């Protein structure tokens, strides 16, 4: 663990251990990953904690260091959204929260924002999915049950190697790629990843548009401008169409801008959440 003051903890959700990274003490900010794991948030957690909020970057079931295994049914965005609520309840968080999402985790964050299950004070996306920007063909192909059945963890690691490398800065190169791929070496995690990919469906974001346009919650988009997976034009459209949204561009950064430039990503997130978050009860 390289970020100052960040620790990994575990809580049981539905009888299964859920792992998460956290730091600090203050208003809760739950951070959700997509096709990667909680590691995407690590470079900015200390900055959020220093601003007086308590970031909680959770590993979804069957991802990262969490236990369990996703199926096609439990890997849908609505199912994962309700799981995040149960995770927060397991932590004793029943009051107001702020939410952030990266990649497909952005769909979960949007659903948390407009649902009536949480009181959300502030909402942020970091290169998250929006509208019909997802799933990419390399993700959607896992809808094929034969492909899922014949793909081992070793196979998936090799399938994911180039997309992961393309999402990260060129240095430190292979060492960082290995860190991001590490959870996929376990068969259970590989199957969970393929279930998430197979269940990916843009209707889970497009159907939220009326509610998003009616939302008065403060919103922040922090976007790596060089992302070829979730391109910045989607962020521009979201900022133009969804009220109370601010877009911050991160030059020279790709799909995981927290790794390219932790300061340029962490600073606006920290200032935003510190300004709007309310301590949860």
C-alpha positions, 0 to 999 in steps of 0.5 A: 500500500503506497498511499499515506494513511490508506488501509485495507479492511474487510466487512461481511456482506451477505455472509461474504467478506467484502474488501475495501480501501479507506483512509481518514475520518469524516463524511463518507465517499463511496468509490466504485470500480468497473472492469478493474478493481479498487486499485484504480482509486488508491493514488487519490485516497490520501488526498481525499482523506486530507481534505476531511472526507472518508473515502471508501473504495470497495471491491465488488463481489468476486473482484479485487480482494473481495470474496464471493463470485458474480453470476449473470444475475448478480453482475447486472448494474441494478443488482450491484447497486443494491449490493453497494447499499448493503455494503454501506449498511454493513459498515453502519453507514445509513445516512448521507453519502457521496459517490464516485464511479470509474469505468462501469462503476460509473453506471452504479454511481449514476444509479445510486445518485437517482435511486431513493435508497441513498441520500447522495450529497455529491456525485463524481465520475472519473472516466466512467460510462455514460449514455451508450458509451458502453460496453465496448466490443471487447467487453460485449463479446463475453455475452457468448456463453461458449467464450466464457466457458472456455476462457480460463483465468490464464487466458483472461489475463492475456486477453486483458493485458493489452487493454490494461496496459493501454489504460495506464501510463507507460511508466512504470510499465509492466510492473503496474500492469501486473498489479492490475492483472493480479486478481484475475489470476484466480479462477473465481475472480476471472469468472466474476469479471466475465459475468460483469462483462456479459451483463454490461448493458447501456440501457442501465445508463440511458434509462436514467437520463430523465432522472439525471436531468432532473437532479439538483445534486452537485456533480463533477466529471474528472476526465483523462482527455486521452482516453480511447475507451470512454472518450471525452466527448461523452463527458462534454455531452453529460456536462452540457445536458445534466444540470449542476455538472462541472467537467475537469479535463486532465491533459495527457491522461488516459482511462485511469487518470488517477495513475497518470496524474494523481494530483490533477485528479485528486485535487478537484475530487478532494475539493469537491467532496469536501465542499459538498459531503455531509457526515453520515450517521 
